[in-house]
Amino acid sequence: MPNTSSEVCFPNSLCFFSTVAVLSYPLPNPLGKIQELRAELNSEKKDSKHVKKKIVLKKIVANMTMGNDMSPLFQDVISQMRLPLLDIKKMVYLYLINYARQKPDLASLSVNYFIRDVADPNPLIRALAIRTMGYINVDKITDALRTPLAQCLQDRDPYVAKTAAICVGKLYMHDRALVENEGFLDQLKQLLNHENSTVKID
């Protein structure tokens, strides 16, 4: 069976690789394939390390990057945000960035997951969550971004603080008034005095 390895890059160089069989692409029966992927994603079979879910999400992301419409799986994919694995979150967040504008009401269902992730003990997950929220220009997510962004700008981890600073810049292009009214520019100025040089550079 022929295979292809495709590199999927998250904004600002968070990348991962997915290797998928191309035998069934483009989808010969899109509806049937969607139902099959949904069943696999929601399977109750024992999968303590979530290996099977990773495989299914790789299939979904691979189909998405090849132009196949995976938006009918939106709610099913969002529900995987509850899983505490960075690799899974990367794929779910990439999916969200791609489809959130098409389904803004459903995208708002991800807010509680984002709020939890920006408080995660793992700084990579905190940074990934705040970065993703900044890339999704959906009103309900932008509104929900205010408090976690302020927290991440003061994060003890320099990578999270740096990521939050970049997020402020992107948010400024989308909603200048919000950035000014929330005092994010003042927080950026404070970061100029950060003890870690990697934060001050940005």
CORNORKA-V555800 format. One record per residue. PHI is phi in whole degrees, -180 to 180 (* if undefined). PSI is psi in whole degrees, -180 to 180 (none if undefined). Layout:
BEGIN
phi:psi
PHI:PSI
PHI:PSI
END
This chain:
BEGIN
phi:psi
*:127
-70:144
-125:158
-137:143
-110:121
-118:135
-90:125
-110:118
-105:127
-81:151
-49:142
63:38
75:20
-88:105
-118:156
-149:162
-110:142
-130:130
-111:120
-134:152
-75:139
-101:7
-60:-34
-102:12
-112:138
-67:162
-63:122
-74:-28
-140:83
-54:-45
-64:-43
-64:-39
-67:-40
-61:-45
-64:-38
-66:-45
-65:-39
-63:-43
-63:-41
-68:-40
-68:-35
-100:13
-61:142
-97:7
-65:150
-58:126
-155:64
-59:-32
-100:7
61:29
-64:-43
-65:-39
-65:-37
-61:-43
-63:-45
-65:-43
-64:-36
-63:-40
-63:-44
-65:-47
-65:-40
-62:-45
-61:-42
-60:-46
-71:-19
-93:5
94:3
-82:137
-76:110
-106:9
-62:-28
-61:-15
-93:12
-53:-54
-64:-36
-66:-40
-72:-44
-56:-38
-63:-18
-78:-8
-64:-18
-71:-19
-78:139
-87:21
-100:132
-60:-43
-60:-39
-69:-43
-63:-37
-57:-45
-70:-42
-65:-42
-66:-39
-62:-42
-61:-45
-61:-45
-59:-37
-72:-38
-114:-6
-59:-39
-67:-30
-73:-30
-132:64
-60:-36
-66:-41
-72:-35
-60:-31
-65:-19
-68:-16
-85:-9
-57:-48
-62:-34
-67:-42
-62:-45
-60:-39
-69:-40
-71:-32
-73:-7
-110:11
-67:146
-62:-25
-83:116
-62:-28
-66:-38
-71:-40
-60:-46
-66:-42
-63:-40
-66:-47
-69:-34
-65:-44
-66:-43
-58:-37
-69:-25
-88:-17
-94:101
-85:65
-117:132
-52:-47
-66:-33
-76:-38
-62:-41
-63:-40
-74:-13
-75:-21
-56:-59
-66:-49
-63:-32
-67:-42
-61:-39
-68:-42
-70:-29
-65:-22
-108:14
-63:145
-69:-21
-91:125
-62:-31
-68:-40
-66:-44
-62:-42
-63:-44
-63:-41
-64:-38
-62:-42
-64:-38
-62:-38
-61:-42
-61:-43
-70:-39
-66:-34
-61:-38
-69:-28
-88:-40
-149:84
-61:-40
-62:-41
-62:-45
-61:-43
-70:-43
-69:-30
-86:-3
77:20
-68:-31
-66:-37
-65:-38
-67:-35
-64:-40
-62:-37
-65:-32
-68:-18
-64:-20
-102:14
-64:143
-68:-20
-99:124
-65:-29
-66:-28
-76:-41
-68:-30
-62:-40
-83:none
END
